[in-house]
Amino acid sequence: MYSDYSVRPIGWFGARFRGVVGEWFAKIDMAQRKIRNSWWVDITHNKKRYRKKSPENTKEGARKFEMSLRRKLAEGEEIEEPVETTQSFREFAELWFATHVEVHNKPSMAKKTRGILDRLLIPTFGANPIGDIATLEVEKYKLERVRSGMSNKTINSELGVLGKCLRDAKKWIGIEKIPEITPLKLAPTHFDFLSKEECDRLLSNLEGIWYDIVYTALKTGLRRGELEALRWQDVQLDKKTVLVRHNRCSVTNELLSPKGNSVRSVPLSDDVVELLKRRQREEGFVFGVDGQMFEGRVLNRKIAVGCNLARLRVVTCHVLRHTFASHLAMKGVPIIVIQKLLGHTDLKVTMRYAHLSQESLYSVTQVMQTPFAPSTSKAA
């Protein structure tokens, strides 16, 4: 390109030109990636993606290898599949994690997946060829995890990682078959929530900012990370609503989008509006401590102390969210409305509260008590 910066396109075209060139160089640079201790080339040609381990395990070797692949593709020469289907599960899992998991998942989920791979899946299946993991081996893995005392929910999470990795292997490198992975059956979901009287007892043993946070959580159902990330520009006291735009990442402490990647509006009751008015500032975090987000772990400790003083079972901040939803269900609020308020993308998650709304279902019988007009036809 332009080695002399005094000679370059100017104006809108120049800016656009430099932007396109910059993006092109960025893509070229990202085409060579070091995954653990190996250099890989990852390129796309005619909408087909090629991933191949560099024969020379250096950055310069990977760059030269990439240029060689691009030249062959440009000349119409066929190249072998970028990753051999005989590679081990360990090798493919490392490539999959670096090129898919880290790119498409939030840091917390990537960290969880990394842990499942390192602690469990790679030690168990790592030496197997990626295309030769049998259904029987998966069943043996499940049996060992059950015998170790792990819950079915935890084991299903691990199987989910294994299944996704193998499905991507089939899509990316064309392994002929993948094992049948059947999740374990789950018992009906149990969750805890506080009664109205228990909420009052807990709140009477909290003070200051911790009282305000717990009160707001009980009245809005916001997640802990959403409470931490709540800023004054997202609070509309005149409209009695808050816009949930961010969630604090517990891994990086960054402000990321909420679960489900969608902004939602949550109405505020009059008492919460008055509480927030007493705290109101021009900017910053609503529940900031010295200008910074409060620590979620500190909040859980404060709640635990309050529970002990109130002689309640110890609960966490997430139980406050369950309490919000449970009280709404018991008062007959439709499940679909509760789903929207909680920000659930899947209604099945919200359905855990459905059994609490039985009283509202029974009230329907009162509506149906009025009889219709009797028949005027004569019996045959």
C-alpha positions as CSV (number, residue, x, y, z in Angstrom):
1,M,0.0,0.0,0.0
2,Y,1.1,3.6,0.6
3,S,4.5,3.6,2.2
4,D,4.6,7.4,2.1
5,Y,1.7,8.8,4.2
6,S,2.0,12.1,2.3
7,V,0.6,10.4,-0.8
8,R,-2.8,8.8,-0.1
9,P,-6.4,9.2,-1.0
10,I,-8.2,12.0,0.8
11,G,-11.7,12.8,1.9
12,W,-14.5,10.3,2.3
13,F,-13.0,8.0,-0.2
14,G,-9.7,8.0,1.5
15,A,-11.2,7.3,4.9
16,R,-13.3,4.5,3.4
17,F,-10.3,3.1,1.5
18,R,-8.1,3.1,4.6
19,G,-11.0,1.4,6.6
20,V,-11.4,-1.4,4.1
21,V,-7.6,-1.9,3.9
22,G,-7.4,-1.9,7.7
23,E,-10.1,-4.5,7.9
24,W,-8.4,-6.6,5.3
25,F,-5.1,-6.6,7.1
26,A,-6.9,-7.4,10.4
27,K,-8.4,-10.4,8.8
28,I,-5.1,-11.5,7.4
29,D,-3.5,-11.2,10.8
30,M,-6.4,-13.1,12.5
31,A,-5.9,-15.9,9.9
32,Q,-2.9,-17.1,11.9
33,R,-3.7,-18.1,15.4
34,K,-1.7,-19.8,18.1
35,I,-3.9,-22.3,19.9
36,R,-2.2,-23.6,23.0
37,N,1.2,-24.6,21.6
38,S,0.4,-24.9,17.9
39,W,0.0,-22.4,15.1
40,W,-3.1,-22.8,12.9
41,V,-4.3,-21.1,9.7
42,D,-8.0,-20.2,9.5
43,I,-9.1,-18.8,6.1
44,T,-12.2,-18.5,4.0
45,H,-12.4,-18.9,0.2
46,N,-15.6,-18.8,-1.8
47,K,-17.7,-19.0,1.4
48,K,-15.8,-22.2,2.4
49,R,-13.8,-22.2,5.6
50,Y,-10.4,-23.9,5.8
51,R,-8.7,-24.6,9.1
52,K,-5.3,-26.3,9.0
53,K,-2.4,-26.8,11.4
54,S,0.8,-25.2,10.2
55,P,3.6,-27.7,9.3
56,E,6.1,-25.2,10.7
57,N,5.1,-24.3,14.2
58,T,6.0,-20.6,14.2
59,K,4.1,-17.4,13.4
60,E,6.3,-16.8,10.3
61,G,5.8,-20.4,9.3
62,A,2.0,-20.1,9.7
63,R,2.1,-16.9,7.6
64,K,4.0,-18.6,4.8
65,F,1.7,-21.6,5.0
66,E,-1.4,-19.3,4.7
67,M,0.0,-17.6,1.6
68,S,0.7,-21.0,0.1
69,L,-2.9,-22.1,0.8
70,R,-4.3,-18.8,-0.6
71,R,-2.3,-19.1,-3.8
72,K,-3.4,-22.7,-4.4
73,L,-7.1,-21.8,-3.9
74,A,-6.8,-18.7,-6.1
75,E,-5.3,-20.9,-8.9
76,G,-8.2,-23.4,-8.5
77,E,-6.1,-26.1,-7.0
78,E,-7.8,-28.5,-4.6
79,I,-6.2,-28.7,-1.2
80,E,-6.9,-31.4,1.3
81,E,-9.3,-30.9,4.1
82,P,-7.9,-28.3,6.5
83,V,-8.2,-30.7,9.5
84,E,-7.8,-34.4,9.3
85,T,-10.8,-36.4,10.6
86,T,-8.3,-38.7,12.3
87,Q,-7.1,-36.0,14.7
88,S,-7.7,-36.6,18.4
89,F,-10.6,-35.2,20.4
90,R,-8.0,-33.1,22.3
91,E,-6.7,-31.5,19.2
92,F,-10.1,-30.7,17.8
93,A,-11.4,-29.5,21.1
94,E,-8.6,-26.9,21.4
95,L,-9.3,-25.6,17.9
96,W,-13.1,-25.6,18.6
97,F,-12.7,-23.7,21.8
98,A,-10.4,-21.0,20.3
99,T,-12.4,-20.5,17.1
100,H,-15.9,-20.9,18.3
101,V,-16.5,-20.9,22.1
102,E,-14.4,-17.8,22.8
103,V,-15.8,-16.0,19.8
104,H,-19.5,-16.7,20.3
105,N,-19.9,-16.9,24.1
106,K,-19.7,-14.5,27.0
107,P,-16.6,-14.8,29.2
108,S,-18.5,-16.6,31.9
109,M,-19.8,-19.3,29.6
110,A,-16.4,-19.6,27.9
111,K,-14.8,-20.1,31.3
112,K,-17.4,-22.8,32.3
113,T,-16.8,-24.6,29.0
114,R,-13.0,-24.4,29.4
115,G,-13.3,-26.0,32.8
116,I,-15.5,-28.8,31.5
117,L,-13.1,-29.6,28.7
118,D,-9.9,-29.5,30.9
119,R,-11.3,-31.3,34.0
120,L,-13.5,-33.9,32.4
121,L,-13.9,-34.3,28.6
122,I,-10.3,-34.0,27.5
123,P,-9.0,-36.4,30.2
124,T,-11.8,-38.9,29.3
125,F,-11.9,-38.7,25.5
126,G,-8.8,-36.7,24.6
127,A,-6.8,-39.6,23.0
128,N,-9.8,-40.8,21.0
129,P,-9.9,-40.0,17.2
130,I,-12.5,-37.3,16.9
131,G,-14.7,-39.5,14.7
132,D,-14.4,-42.6,16.8
133,I,-16.2,-41.8,20.0
134,A,-18.8,-44.4,20.5
135,T,-22.2,-44.1,22.2
136,L,-21.1,-46.8,24.7
137,E,-18.2,-44.6,25.8
138,V,-20.5,-41.7,26.4
139,E,-22.8,-44.0,28.5
140,K,-19.8,-45.1,30.5
141,Y,-18.9,-41.5,31.1
142,K,-22.5,-40.8,32.4
143,L,-22.4,-43.8,34.7
144,E,-19.1,-42.7,36.2
145,R,-20.3,-39.2,36.8
146,V,-23.6,-40.5,38.4
147,R,-21.6,-42.8,40.7
148,S,-19.4,-39.8,41.7
149,G,-22.4,-38.1,43.1
150,M,-22.9,-35.4,40.5
151,S,-26.4,-34.1,39.8
152,N,-28.2,-35.0,36.6
153,K,-28.3,-31.3,35.8
154,T,-24.5,-30.9,36.1
155,I,-23.9,-34.1,34.0
156,N,-26.3,-32.8,31.3
157,S,-24.3,-29.6,31.1
158,E,-21.2,-31.6,30.5
159,L,-22.9,-33.7,27.8
160,G,-24.1,-30.5,26.2
161,V,-20.5,-29.3,25.7
162,L,-19.5,-32.7,24.3
163,G,-22.4,-32.8,22.0
164,K,-21.9,-29.3,20.6
165,C,-18.2,-30.0,20.0
166,L,-18.9,-33.2,18.1
167,R,-21.7,-31.7,16.1
168,D,-19.3,-28.9,15.0
169,A,-16.7,-31.5,14.1
170,K,-19.2,-33.1,11.8
171,K,-20.1,-29.8,10.2
172,W,-16.5,-28.5,10.0
173,I,-14.5,-31.5,9.0
174,G,-17.1,-34.0,8.0
175,I,-16.7,-36.8,10.5
176,E,-19.1,-39.5,9.4
177,K,-21.0,-40.1,12.6
178,I,-21.3,-38.8,16.1
179,P,-22.5,-40.8,19.1
180,E,-26.0,-40.6,20.4
181,I,-26.0,-38.5,23.5
182,T,-29.1,-38.8,25.6
183,P,-29.5,-36.4,28.5
184,L,-30.5,-37.7,31.9
185,K,-34.0,-37.1,33.2
186,L,-34.4,-34.2,35.5
187,A,-36.6,-34.0,38.6
188,P,-39.0,-31.1,38.7
189,T,-37.1,-27.9,39.4
190,H,-37.1,-26.9,43.1
191,F,-36.4,-23.3,44.1
192,D,-36.7,-21.3,47.3
193,F,-38.5,-18.0,47.9
194,L,-39.4,-15.9,50.8
195,S,-42.9,-15.3,52.1
196,K,-44.2,-11.7,52.7
197,E,-43.5,-12.1,56.4
198,E,-40.0,-13.4,55.8
199,C,-39.2,-10.5,53.5
200,D,-40.2,-8.1,56.2
201,R,-38.0,-9.8,58.8
202,L,-35.0,-9.8,56.4
203,L,-35.4,-6.1,55.5
204,S,-35.8,-5.1,59.2
205,N,-32.3,-6.5,59.7
206,L,-30.6,-4.6,56.9
207,E,-29.7,-1.0,56.6
208,G,-28.2,1.6,54.2
209,I,-27.4,0.7,50.7
210,W,-27.9,-3.0,51.4
211,Y,-31.5,-2.4,52.4
212,D,-32.1,-0.4,49.3
213,I,-30.6,-3.1,47.0
214,V,-32.6,-6.0,48.6
215,Y,-35.8,-4.0,48.6
216,T,-35.3,-3.1,44.9
217,A,-34.5,-6.7,44.1
218,L,-37.6,-8.0,45.8
219,K,-39.7,-5.5,43.9
220,T,-38.2,-5.8,40.4
221,G,-36.7,-9.3,40.1
222,L,-33.4,-8.0,38.6
223,R,-30.5,-10.4,38.6
224,R,-27.6,-9.6,40.8
225,G,-25.4,-8.6,37.9
226,E,-28.1,-6.3,36.6
227,L,-28.4,-4.6,39.9
228,E,-24.7,-4.1,40.0
229,A,-24.7,-2.6,36.5
230,L,-27.8,-0.4,36.9
231,R,-27.0,3.2,36.0
232,W,-28.9,6.4,36.5
233,Q,-29.3,7.0,32.8
234,D,-31.3,3.7,32.7
235,V,-33.7,4.8,35.4
236,Q,-36.8,6.8,34.3
237,L,-38.5,7.9,37.6
238,D,-41.0,10.0,35.8
239,K,-42.2,7.0,33.8
240,K,-41.7,4.6,36.8
241,T,-39.5,2.2,34.9
242,V,-36.0,1.0,34.6
243,L,-34.3,-0.2,31.4
244,V,-32.2,-3.2,32.0
245,R,-29.4,-2.7,29.5
246,H,-26.4,-4.3,31.1
247,N,-25.2,-7.2,33.3
248,R,-21.9,-7.2,35.1
249,C,-19.7,-10.1,34.0
250,S,-18.5,-12.0,37.0
251,V,-15.3,-13.1,35.2
252,T,-14.1,-9.8,33.6
253,N,-16.2,-7.3,35.6
254,E,-17.2,-5.8,32.2
255,L,-20.7,-4.4,31.5
256,L,-22.2,-6.8,29.0
257,S,-25.7,-7.3,27.6
258,P,-28.2,-9.0,29.9
259,K,-28.9,-12.7,29.5
260,G,-30.8,-13.2,26.2
261,N,-29.0,-10.2,24.7
262,S,-32.1,-8.0,24.9
263,V,-33.0,-4.8,26.7
264,R,-36.2,-5.0,28.8
265,S,-38.3,-2.5,30.6
266,V,-39.3,-3.2,34.2
267,P,-42.0,-1.1,36.0
268,L,-41.4,0.4,39.4
269,S,-43.9,0.5,42.2
270,D,-44.4,3.8,44.0
271,D,-42.4,2.7,47.0
272,V,-39.4,1.8,44.9
273,V,-39.7,5.2,43.1
274,E,-39.5,7.0,46.4
275,L,-36.6,4.9,47.5
276,L,-34.7,5.7,44.3
277,K,-35.5,9.4,44.6
278,R,-33.7,9.5,48.0
279,R,-30.6,8.1,46.3
280,Q,-30.9,10.0,43.0
281,R,-27.7,11.3,41.3
282,E,-27.0,12.8,37.9
283,E,-24.9,9.9,36.7
284,G,-23.0,6.8,37.8
285,F,-24.2,3.5,39.3
286,V,-27.5,3.5,41.1
287,F,-26.1,1.4,43.9
288,G,-22.5,2.5,43.6
289,V,-20.0,2.3,46.4
290,D,-17.4,5.1,46.2
291,G,-18.4,5.6,42.6
292,Q,-17.9,1.9,41.7
293,M,-20.2,-1.0,41.3
294,F,-21.0,-2.8,44.5
295,E,-19.6,-6.4,44.9
296,G,-22.1,-9.1,44.5
297,R,-20.3,-11.3,46.9
298,V,-20.5,-8.6,49.6
299,L,-24.2,-8.4,49.0
300,N,-24.7,-12.1,49.6
301,R,-22.7,-11.8,52.8
302,K,-24.9,-8.9,54.0
303,I,-28.0,-10.9,53.1
304,A,-26.6,-13.9,55.1
305,V,-26.0,-11.7,58.1
306,G,-29.5,-10.3,57.8
307,C,-31.0,-13.8,57.6
308,N,-29.1,-14.9,60.7
309,L,-30.3,-11.9,62.7
310,A,-33.8,-12.5,61.5
311,R,-33.5,-16.2,62.3
312,L,-34.2,-17.2,58.7
313,R,-32.6,-19.8,56.6
314,V,-29.6,-18.3,54.7
315,V,-30.5,-17.3,51.1
316,T,-28.7,-15.5,48.3
317,C,-29.6,-12.6,46.0
318,H,-31.0,-15.0,43.4
319,V,-33.7,-16.1,45.9
320,L,-34.9,-12.5,45.9
321,R,-35.5,-12.9,42.2
322,H,-37.5,-16.1,42.8
323,T,-39.4,-14.3,45.4
324,F,-40.5,-11.5,43.0
325,A,-41.7,-14.0,40.4
326,S,-43.4,-16.3,43.0
327,H,-45.4,-13.5,44.5
328,L,-46.5,-12.3,41.1
329,A,-47.7,-15.9,40.2
330,M,-49.5,-16.3,43.4
331,K,-51.4,-13.0,42.7
332,G,-52.5,-14.3,39.4
333,V,-50.2,-12.4,37.1
334,P,-50.0,-14.3,33.7
335,I,-46.9,-16.4,33.2
336,I,-46.2,-14.7,29.9
337,V,-46.0,-11.3,31.7
338,I,-43.7,-12.8,34.4
339,Q,-41.5,-14.1,31.6
340,K,-41.1,-10.6,30.1
341,L,-40.4,-9.0,33.4
342,L,-37.7,-11.6,34.3
343,G,-36.2,-11.4,30.8
344,H,-36.4,-15.2,30.1
345,T,-36.0,-16.1,26.4
346,D,-37.6,-19.5,27.0
347,L,-41.1,-19.7,28.5
348,K,-40.3,-23.2,29.9
349,V,-37.9,-21.5,32.3
350,T,-40.7,-19.3,33.7
351,M,-43.1,-22.2,33.9
352,R,-41.4,-23.3,37.1
353,Y,-43.6,-20.7,38.8
354,A,-46.9,-21.9,37.2
355,H,-47.9,-24.2,40.0
356,L,-48.0,-21.2,42.4
357,S,-50.8,-19.7,40.3
358,Q,-53.3,-22.6,41.0
359,E,-55.4,-20.3,43.2
360,S,-56.0,-18.0,40.2
361,L,-57.0,-21.0,38.2
362,Y,-59.5,-22.1,40.8
363,S,-61.1,-18.6,40.7
364,V,-62.1,-19.3,37.1
365,T,-64.8,-21.7,38.4
366,Q,-66.5,-18.7,40.1
367,V,-66.7,-17.0,36.7
368,M,-68.3,-20.2,35.2
369,Q,-71.0,-20.5,37.9
370,T,-73.6,-18.5,36.0
371,P,-75.8,-21.1,34.1
372,F,-76.9,-20.7,30.5
373,A,-80.6,-20.6,29.6
374,P,-82.3,-24.0,29.9
375,S,-83.3,-26.0,26.9
376,T,-86.8,-25.2,25.5
377,S,-86.9,-28.3,23.2
378,K,-89.2,-31.1,24.2
379,A,-87.7,-34.5,25.0
380,A,-88.1,-37.0,22.2
